[in-house]
Amino acid sequence: MTTSDDLRERIEAIETGYEFMLAYAAQGRQSDKGAAAGRNVREYLDRMVASLDGLPGVIDAVAKGLDPELPKKGAAFFAAVDADARVALAAIRLVLAREDISSQLVDNLNASIHLRALLTDLFVVDEVLKPVKAHT
C-alpha cells in the first residue's frame, strides 16, 4: 500500500467513524453493551484511534512525496492538524475508557471543537495532497 493510499484509508475511517457516531448519538442509548457486531460504537472509535495514531507522519510523507517543500510551505497548517489530531485522539481514548458509552457521551464527543476542527482539517488535507493529474 502506498503512503497516499494509507492516508486515504485513514481519512475514510475517521469520517466513517464520525458519521456512525452521529447516528449513535441519535439513538438515545444508555450503554453500548449488546450492540450487534458492526454496529458497536467501540469498533468505530477503535478504528478512529488506529487511524489517528501516526496520522501527522503519514501526512508529512505524502506532502514530501508531492513536493519536498510542501511541508515547509504548509508548516503552520500541518502543525494545527497535528494538534487537532492529538486532542481528538485523547478525547476518543477517554470515551473508550468508559465502561458504558452512552449516546449522550458520543453526542458530546461529536460536538467537540477539536474533533470538528480535525474533520475540517482533513477535508483540506485530502484536497491539497491529491496527486496532480497531468494535463493532456
PyMOL commands that set and color helices and strands:
alter all, ss='L'
color gray80, all
select helices_A, chain A and resi 3-25+41-52+55-66+70-73+75-96+103-111+113-128
alter helices_A, ss='H'
color red, helices_A
deselect
rebuild
show_as cartoon
